[in-house]
């Protein structure tokens, strides 16, 4: 089957592990979906005089997946963001919280007369890897953990599928305004990578090899940024770890459909200046960690539909 025709759709769950009875799926603008279920059956440890395997035992099952998308925001990616932040969009603002936001992922393969379906239920986003590199669209890799997988050859009865809206071009670094990069004067940013993580864990109990729930661990936002080295303070300021620093980016090119990503109180440390040899530019690399910011009552804030 051709992978170009594959469709990935998503819907929020009110109860973890239960797809709504008449699901209104949102189609994702994904690049690929990777990861494979792990059903860890293994050889029985018993020994035999002929040394050969005689039986197997059932191990614990897990259902990891990673959804890779360009930087776009629509009704489908909004669901992913809520799960990653463990929060709810309120007046177009999303802050990190501590409430599980589960969803169902449906993968449809184009099989001609009969289309195969795979559905993951009880999905929770564990990590999001965000990357912006000059000349390329930004990328978002949502790594998730699910409770179960089911297969089918038909769509769910009464299900609907909404196309991505508004469907604007993916954002690139050319579409980013740096409102504040840790107080640095007019930084010329080269690249940014950042990971948001929930440190989730599957929860198991007797009677099933599949998890019954998902637990949350420490919430963490950490990353690196590279920018052109133009003066000593770009480096020397951060030789001593700086606290309470702000990262503030407006992302997008379409008025009223931009995103704004803010870390209000970041620690910034461990700077470096590279040496590319005789031909190239020196770049400063800074490491950063988002901490609780009292004004936002959160470590990270994402605003949608920005002018």
Residue pairs with C-beta under 8 A, 6 or more apart in sequence:
1 109
1 110
1 111
1 116
2 110
3 32
5 109
5 110
6 107
6 108
6 109
6 110
7 27
7 107
7 108
7 110
7 161
8 27
8 28
8 30
8 33
8 67
8 105
8 106
8 107
8 108
9 25
9 26
9 27
9 28
9 76
9 105
9 106
9 108
9 161
10 25
10 26
10 28
10 76
10 79
10 80
10 103
10 104
10 105
10 106
11 19
11 20
11 23
11 24
11 25
11 26
11 79
11 103
11 104
11 106
12 79
12 82
12 101
12 102
12 103
13 19
13 20
13 102
13 103
13 104
13 121
13 122
14 20
15 102
16 100
16 102
16 122
16 124
16 147
16 213
16 214
17 102
17 121
17 122
17 147
17 148
18 121
19 104
19 119
19 121
19 156
21 158
22 156
22 157
22 158
22 159
22 160
23 104
23 156
23 159
23 160
24 159
24 160
24 162
25 106
25 159
25 160
25 161
25 162
26 74
26 75
26 76
26 79
26 161
26 162
26 164
27 76
27 161
27 162
27 163
27 164
28 67
28 69
28 76
28 77
28 164
29 69
29 70
29 72
29 74
29 76
29 77
29 164
29 167
29 170
30 67
30 68
30 69
31 68
31 69
31 70
31 139
32 68
33 65
33 66
33 67
33 68
33 105
33 107
34 65
34 66
34 68
35 64
35 65
35 66
35 143
36 64
37 61
37 62
37 63
37 64
37 149
38 61
38 62
38 63
38 64
39 59
39 61
39 209
40 59
40 60
40 61
40 62
41 56
41 57
41 58
41 59
42 56
42 57
42 59
43 53
43 55
43 56
43 57
44 53
44 54
44 55
44 56
44 57
46 54
46 55
48 54
58 209
59 209
60 202
60 204
60 209
60 211
61 209
61 210
61 211
62 145
62 202
62 211
63 120
63 145
63 146
63 147
63 148
63 149
63 210
64 143
64 144
64 145
64 146
65 105
65 120
65 123
65 143
65 144
65 146
66 141
66 142
66 143
66 144
67 80
67 105
67 141
67 142
67 144
68 139
68 140
68 141
68 142
69 77
69 139
69 140
69 141
69 142
70 137
70 138
70 139
70 140
70 170
70 171
71 130
71 132
71 137
71 138
71 139
71 140
71 170
71 171
71 172
71 251
72 164
72 168
72 170
72 171
73 81
73 252
73 257
73 259
73 304
74 164
74 165
74 166
74 167
75 162
75 164
75 165
76 164
77 140
78 89
78 304
79 101
79 103
80 103
80 125
80 128
80 140
80 142
81 89
81 94
81 302
82 88
82 89
82 94
82 101
83 100
83 101
83 102
83 103
83 123
83 124
83 125
83 144
84 125
84 127
84 128
84 142
84 196
84 198
85 94
85 95
85 96
85 97
85 101
85 196
85 300
85 302
86 96
86 97
86 98
86 99
86 100
86 101
86 198
86 216
86 219
87 94
87 95
87 96
87 97
87 99
87 101
87 298
88 94
88 97
88 99
88 101
89 304
92 303
92 304
92 305
93 301
93 302
93 303
93 304
94 301
94 302
94 303
94 304
95 296
95 297
95 298
95 300
95 301
95 302
96 196
96 219
96 221
96 298
96 299
96 300
97 298
98 216
98 219
100 124
100 214
100 216
101 124
102 122
102 123
102 124
102 214
103 123
104 119
104 120
104 121
104 122
104 123
105 119
105 120
105 123
105 144
105 146
106 117
106 118
106 119
106 120
107 117
107 118
107 119
108 115
108 116
108 117
108 155
109 115
109 116
109 117
109 118
114 153
115 153
115 154
116 151
116 152
116 153
117 151
117 152
117 153
117 154
117 155
118 149
118 150
118 151
119 149
119 150
119 151
119 152
120 144
120 146
120 148
120 149
121 146
121 147
121 148
121 149
121 150
122 146
122 147
122 148
122 211
122 214
123 144
123 145
123 146
123 147
124 144
124 145
124 146
124 198
124 200
124 214
125 142
125 143
125 144
125 198
126 143
126 144
126 145
126 197
126 198
126 199
126 200
127 141
127 142
127 143
127 195
127 196
127 197
127 198
128 140
128 141
128 142
128 143
128 195
128 196
128 197
129 139
129 140
129 141
129 143
129 193
129 194
129 195
130 138
130 139
130 140
130 192
130 193
130 194
130 195
130 196
130 223
131 138
131 139
131 191
131 192
131 193
131 194
132 138
132 172
132 173
132 176
132 191
132 192
132 193
133 173
133 191
134 173
134 190
134 191
135 172
135 173
136 172
136 173
137 170
137 171
137 172
138 170
138 171
138 172
138 173
138 251
145 200
145 202
145 211
145 214
147 202
147 210
147 211
147 212
147 213
147 214
148 210
166 254
166 257
168 252
168 253
168 254
168 257
169 253
171 251
171 252
171 253
171 259
173 189
173 191
175 251
175 252
175 253
176 189
176 249
176 250
176 251
177 249
177 250
178 187
178 189
178 248
178 249
179 248
179 249
179 250
180 246
180 247
180 248
181 187
181 189
181 225
181 227
181 247
181 248
182 238
182 242
182 245
182 246
182 247
182 266
182 268
182 286
182 288
183 245
183 246
184 227
184 234
184 237
187 227
187 228
187 234
188 227
188 228
188 230
189 225
189 226
189 227
190 226
190 227
190 228
190 283
191 225
191 226
192 223
192 224
192 225
192 226
193 223
193 224
193 225
194 221
194 222
194 223
194 224
195 220
195 221
195 222
195 223
196 220
196 221
196 300
197 219
197 220
197 221
198 216
198 217
198 219
199 216
199 217
199 218
199 219
199 220
200 214
200 215
200 216
200 217
201 214
201 215
201 217
202 211
202 213
202 214
202 215
203 211
203 212
203 213
203 214
203 215
204 210
204 211
204 212
205 212
219 299
220 289
221 263
221 289
221 290
221 299
221 300
222 287
222 288
222 289
222 290
223 287
223 288
224 285
224 286
224 287
224 288
225 247
225 285
225 286
225 288
226 283
226 284
226 285
227 234
227 283
227 284
228 281
228 282
228 283
228 284
229 235
229 273
229 281
229 282
229 283
229 284
234 271
234 284
235 271
235 273
235 284
238 268
238 269
238 270
238 271
238 286
239 271
241 267
241 268
241 269
241 270
242 267
242 268
242 269
243 265
243 267
243 291
244 265
244 266
245 265
245 266
245 267
245 268
245 288
246 262
246 263
246 264
246 265
246 266
247 261
247 262
247 263
247 266
247 288
247 290
248 260
248 261
248 262
248 263
249 260
249 261
249 262
250 258
250 259
250 260
250 306
251 258
251 259
251 260
251 261
252 258
252 259
252 306
255 307
256 305
256 306
256 307
257 305
257 306
258 305
258 306
258 307
259 302
259 303
259 304
259 306
260 302
260 303
260 306
261 300
261 301
261 302
262 296
262 300
262 301
262 302
262 303
263 288
263 290
263 293
263 299
263 300
264 293
264 295
264 296
264 298
264 299
264 301
265 290
265 291
265 292
265 293
265 294
265 299
266 288
266 289
266 290
266 291
267 288
267 289
267 291
268 286
268 287
268 288
269 286
269 287
269 288
270 286
270 287
271 284
271 285
271 286
271 287
272 284
272 285
273 282
273 283
273 284
273 285
274 282
274 283
274 285
275 282
276 282
276 283
290 299
290 300
291 299
292 298
292 299
293 299
